């Protein structure tokens, strides 16, 4: 579950950048 959250957070961060 943590991996999914981390993946979503990373995707969001990348999209923002």
DOKOL-948804 format. One record per atom (N, C-alpha, C): atom name; residue number from 1; x, y, z; residue in one letter. Coordinates in nm, 3 decimals, padded with zeros to 5 digits. Atoms other than C-alpha are relative to their C-alpha. Example, Ala and Ser with C-alpha at 12.3 -4.5 7.8 and 13.67 -1.06 7.14 Angstrom:
! residues 2
- a:k:xx:yy:zz:r
- N:1:00.089:-00.119:00.000:A
- CA:1:01.230:-00.450:00.780:A
- C:1:00.090:00.120:00.000:A
- N:2:-00.082:-00.119:-00.006:S
- CA:2:01.367:-00.106:00.714:S
- C:2:-00.077:00.109:00.073:S
! end
This chain:
! residues 17
- a:k:xx:yy:zz:r
- N:1:00.085:-00.120:00.000:X
- CA:1:00.000:00.000:00.000:X
- C:1:00.089:00.126:00.000:X
- N:2:-00.088:-00.118:-00.005:X
- CA:2:00.283:00.240:00.083:X
- C:2:00.058:00.030:-00.138:X
- N:3:-00.059:-00.018:00.135:X
- CA:3:00.432:00.181:-00.261:X
- C:3:-00.099:00.075:-00.090:X
- N:4:00.101:-00.066:00.085:X
- CA:4:00.106:00.289:-00.424:X
- C:4:-00.006:00.149:00.033:X
- N:5:00.007:-00.142:-00.041:X
- CA:5:00.091:00.610:-00.221:X
- C:5:00.123:00.074:-00.050:X
- N:6:-00.126:-00.064:00.042:X
- CA:6:00.454:00.683:-00.298:X
- C:6:-00.003:00.021:-00.151:X
- N:7:00.006:-00.010:00.147:X
- CA:7:00.394:00.617:-00.668:X
- C:7:-00.092:00.117:-00.040:X
- N:8:00.096:-00.107:00.031:X
- CA:8:00.091:00.849:-00.673:X
- C:8:00.063:00.136:00.032:X
- N:9:-00.062:-00.127:-00.040:X
- CA:9:00.283:01.119:-00.488:X
- C:9:00.109:00.038:-00.101:X
- N:10:-00.107:-00.027:00.096:X
- CA:10:00.580:01.086:-00.724:X
- C:10:-00.060:00.046:-00.133:X
- N:11:00.062:-00.037:00.128:X
- CA:11:00.351:01.106:-01.027:X
- C:11:-00.051:00.144:00.008:X
- N:12:00.055:-00.134:-00.017:X
- CA:12:00.183:01.417:-00.890:X
- C:12:00.114:00.103:-00.001:X
- N:13:-00.114:-00.093:-00.005:X
- CA:13:00.518:01.578:-00.817:X
- C:13:00.059:00.019:-00.139:X
- N:14:-00.058:-00.008:00.134:X
- CA:14:00.647:01.497:-01.164:X
- C:14:-00.092:00.083:-00.091:X
- N:15:00.096:-00.072:00.084:X
- CA:15:00.330:01.634:-01.323:X
- C:15:00.008:00.150:00.032:X
- N:16:-00.008:-00.142:-00.039:X
- CA:16:00.367:01.956:-01.124:X
- C:16:00.125:00.064:-00.059:X
- N:17:-00.126:-00.053:00.054:X
- CA:17:00.727:01.995:-01.238:X
- C:17:-00.014:00.002:-00.152:X
! end
